[in-house]
């Protein structure tokens, strides 16, 4: 708040003051002249807005056909150009009214430090967004994890990134938080490895257990043949011999296979006469 007040104090408003002092509203000719400038200025802005929309539509079509152009990059460029376009329209409107833009531009240069302090968060988010766009750690539609927040990338603008979660929530994070954090992109490659660890009792026929796991994994069409799934004994725990099962799937099939395996592995083991172990303690009492 203090930075904004300092900015308002530091900006050179002399052009506006001089202009409005020169308008004598009590004199009808001067008032009509001012009103005519306002109306014609608004018409110029409207025509400029219409032309800007046509230009932006053309740019959108060009960007959509460009190779190696991600959706986020295209949208980011469009939003930057849209903001710059409106800055030009506002400056044109003020100039049409007769306001001298020279002192205003000079004032912005003089008060650049104050402006930077007042808008440091927005500026940081803008440059962080630019770095995200240039490095492309994710694209629109990718499923990512940022600082323990997971979701599908919905959109990105000059200030923030929006994610949608599996349960329909909308997560909004500033570009700076995303850029400063650790981004895990689960959609970056064309395949993902699922990791299961299933324990069986020590008296289990290990070949039979391994066969159950192999047949269950082989029954899933989503599981890739290359690279082949890994099914091996991993560790010897206190109460169980732990198998590790690691099939490879496409990113979009990850959760489907994950949940199906967890729901089907126990019945399959029971059919083979294998039960899942549970922690237990043997107590021996001697005289």
C-alpha positions in Angstrom: 0.0 0.0 0.0 2.8 2.4 0.9 4.5 1.6 -2.5 1.3 2.4 -4.3 0.9 5.7 -2.4 4.5 6.6 -3.2 3.8 5.8 -6.9 0.8 8.0 -7.0 2.8 10.8 -5.4 5.8 10.4 -7.6 4.1 10.3 -11.0 4.1 13.6 -12.9 0.4 14.5 -13.2 1.2 18.0 -14.7 0.0 17.1 -18.2 -3.4 16.1 -16.8 -3.6 19.1 -14.5 -2.6 21.5 -17.3 -5.1 19.9 -19.7 -8.1 20.0 -17.4 -7.3 23.6 -16.3 -7.4 24.6 -19.9 -11.0 23.3 -20.3 -13.6 25.8 -19.3 -16.7 23.8 -18.8 -18.8 26.8 -18.1 -18.1 28.0 -21.7 -20.4 26.0 -24.0 -18.1 26.1 -27.1 -15.2 24.7 -25.0 -17.5 22.1 -23.5 -18.8 21.0 -26.8 -15.3 20.8 -28.2 -14.2 18.6 -25.3 -17.3 16.4 -25.7 -16.6 16.1 -29.4 -13.0 14.9 -28.6 -14.3 12.4 -26.1 -16.8 10.9 -28.5 -14.4 10.8 -31.4 -11.8 9.4 -29.1 -14.1 6.6 -28.0 -14.9 5.9 -31.7 -11.2 5.6 -32.3 -10.8 3.2 -29.4 -13.7 1.1 -30.6 -12.3 0.9 -34.1 -8.9 0.1 -32.7 -10.4 -2.6 -30.5 -12.1 -4.1 -33.5 -8.9 -4.1 -35.5 -7.0 -5.5 -32.5 -9.4 -8.4 -32.3 -8.9 -9.1 -36.0 -5.1 -9.0 -35.5 -5.3 -11.3 -32.5 -7.5 -13.7 -34.4 -5.0 -13.9 -37.2 -2.1 -14.3 -34.7 -4.0 -17.1 -33.0 -4.5 -18.9 -36.3 -0.8 -18.5 -37.2 0.4 -19.7 -33.7 -2.0 -22.7 -33.8 -0.4 -23.9 -37.1 3.2 -23.3 -35.9 5.3 -26.4 -35.3 6.7 -27.0 -31.8 4.4 -24.3 -30.5 2.7 -25.4 -27.2 -0.7 -24.2 -26.3 0.6 -22.4 -23.2 3.2 -20.5 -25.3 0.6 -19.5 -27.8 -1.8 -18.3 -25.2 0.9 -16.4 -23.3 2.0 -14.6 -26.4 -1.6 -13.7 -27.2 -2.2 -12.2 -23.7 1.0 -10.2 -23.8 0.1 -8.7 -27.2 -3.4 -8.1 -26.0 -2.2 -6.0 -23.1 0.3 -4.1 -25.3 -2.5 -3.4 -27.7 -4.7 -1.9 -25.1 -1.8 0.2 -23.8 -1.5 1.7 -27.3 -5.2 2.3 -27.5 -5.3 4.1 -24.1 -2.3 6.2 -25.1 -3.9 7.1 -28.4 -7.2 8.1 -26.7 -5.3 10.4 -24.2 -3.3 11.9 -27.0 -6.5 12.6 -29.0 -7.9 14.5 -26.1 -4.9 16.8 -26.3 -3.0 15.5 -23.2 0.8 15.7 -23.7 2.2 12.2 -23.3 5.8 13.4 -23.1 5.9 14.3 -19.4 3.9 11.2 -18.6 6.5 9.0 -20.4 9.3 10.9 -18.7 7.6 10.6 -15.4 7.4 6.9 -15.8 11.1 6.8 -16.4 11.9 8.9 -13.3 9.5 6.9 -11.1 10.7 3.5 -12.4 12.1 2.5 -9.1 8.9 3.3 -7.3 6.9 1.5 -9.9 9.1 -1.5 -9.6 8.5 -1.5 -5.8 4.8 -1.1 -6.2 4.4 -3.9 -8.8 7.3 -6.1 -7.8 5.1 -9.2 -7.3 3.4 -8.7 -10.6 6.7 -8.1 -12.4 8.2 -11.2 -10.7 5.2 -13.3 -11.9 5.5 -11.9 -15.4 9.2 -12.8 -15.7 8.7 -16.1 -14.0 5.9 -16.9 -16.5 8.3 -15.9 -19.3 10.9 -18.4 -18.0 8.3 -21.1 -17.7 7.2 -20.5 -21.3 10.8 -20.5 -22.6 11.8 -23.7 -20.7 8.4 -25.4 -21.1 8.5 -27.8 -18.1 4.9 -28.6 -18.9 2.2 -28.0 -21.5 -1.5 -27.5 -21.3 -3.2 -30.7 -20.4 -0.1 -32.2 -18.6 -0.6 -33.7 -15.2 2.0 -32.2 -12.9 3.1 -31.9 -9.2 4.3 -28.5 -7.9 5.1 -28.2 -4.2 2.9 -31.2 -3.2 0.0 -29.8 -5.3 -1.1 -32.0 -8.1 -3.4 -31.5 -11.0 -3.9 -31.1 -14.8 -2.6 -27.8 -16.3 -5.7 -25.9 -17.3 -4.3 -22.4 -18.2 -1.6 -19.9 -17.6 -1.6 -16.1 -17.9 0.8 -13.3 -17.0 0.3 -13.8 -13.3 -0.7 -17.4 -12.4 -1.0 -21.0 -13.4 -4.3 -22.9 -12.9 -4.5 -26.7 -12.2 -7.6 -28.9 -12.0 -7.6 -31.8 -9.6 -9.2 -35.3 -10.0 -12.0 -34.2 -7.6 -12.9 -31.1 -9.5 -11.0 -28.5 -7.5 -9.3 -25.5 -9.1 -5.8 -24.7 -7.9 -4.3 -21.3 -8.7 -0.6 -20.6 -8.1 1.5 -17.6 -9.0 4.0 -18.1 -11.7 6.8 -17.2 -9.3 5.8 -20.0 -6.9 5.7 -22.5 -9.8 9.1 -21.4 -11.2 10.7 -21.4 -7.8 9.3 -24.8 -6.9 10.0 -28.3 -8.1 7.9 -29.3 -11.0 7.2 -33.0 -11.6 5.6 -33.7 -15.0 3.9 -37.1 -15.2 2.9 -36.5 -18.8 6.3 -35.6 -20.1 7.2 -39.1 -21.5 5.2 -41.6 -23.5 5.3 -44.3 -20.7 5.2 -44.5 -16.9 6.2 -47.2 -14.6 3.8 -48.3 -11.8 5.3 -49.7 -8.6 3.6 -52.3 -6.4 5.0 -54.1 -3.4 3.1 -57.2 -2.3 4.0 -59.3 0.6 3.4 -63.1 1.0 3.9 -65.4 4.0 7.2 -67.1 4.4 5.7 -70.5 3.9 4.3 -69.5 0.4 5.4 -71.3 -2.8 7.2 -68.4 -4.3 6.9 -69.7 -7.9 3.1 -69.9 -7.5 3.0 -66.4 -6.1 5.1 -65.0 -9.0 2.9 -66.8 -11.5 -0.2 -65.2 -10.0 1.4 -61.7 -10.4 2.6 -62.5 -13.9 -0.8 -63.7 -15.1 -2.6 -60.8 -13.6 -0.3 -58.2 -15.2 -0.5 -60.1 -18.5 -4.3 -59.8 -18.5 -4.1 -56.0 -18.8 -4.0 -54.8 -22.4 -2.8 -51.4 -21.1 0.5 -52.9 -19.9 3.3 -52.4 -22.4 5.5 -55.3 -23.6 8.5 -53.0 -24.1 10.0 -52.5 -21.6 8.8 -55.8 -20.0 7.3 -55.7 -16.5 9.6 -56.5 -13.6 8.3 -59.1 -11.1 10.9 -60.2 -8.6 11.5 -60.8 -4.9 12.5 -57.5 -3.4 13.0 -57.7 0.4 12.6 -60.1 3.3 10.5 -58.4 5.9 9.7 -59.2 9.5 6.4 -61.0 8.6 6.6 -61.4 4.8 8.6 -61.9 1.6 8.0 -58.8 -0.4 7.6 -59.0 -4.2 8.0 -55.9 -6.4 5.8 -55.6 -9.5 6.7 -52.9 -11.9 4.7 -52.8 -15.2 5.0 -50.0 -17.8 1.9 -48.2 -19.2 1.0 -45.1 -21.1 0.5 -42.0 -18.8 -3.2 -41.9 -19.4 -3.6 -45.6 -18.3 -1.6 -45.2 -15.1 -4.4 -44.9 -12.5 -6.7 -47.3 -14.3 -4.1 -50.1 -14.1 -3.1 -49.1 -10.6 -6.6 -49.3 -9.1 -7.5 -52.5 -11.0 -4.5 -54.3 -9.8 -5.0 -53.3 -6.2 -8.6 -54.5 -6.4 -7.9 -57.8 -8.1 -4.6 -59.0 -6.6 -6.0 -60.2 -3.3 -8.8 -62.4 -4.8 -6.3 -63.9 -7.3 -3.9 -64.8 -4.4 -6.8 -66.4 -2.4 -7.7 -68.5 -5.5 -4.1 -69.8 -5.4 -4.3 -70.5 -1.7 -2.1 -67.6 -0.7 -3.1 -65.3 2.0 -1.6 -61.8 2.7 0.5 -61.7 5.9 0.0 -59.3 8.7 2.3 -58.1 11.5 2.4 -60.6 14.4 4.5 -61.3 17.4 5.3 -64.6 19.0 5.7 -64.7 22.8 7.5 -67.6 24.4 7.1 -68.0 28.2 9.7 -70.2 29.9 9.9 -71.2 33.6 
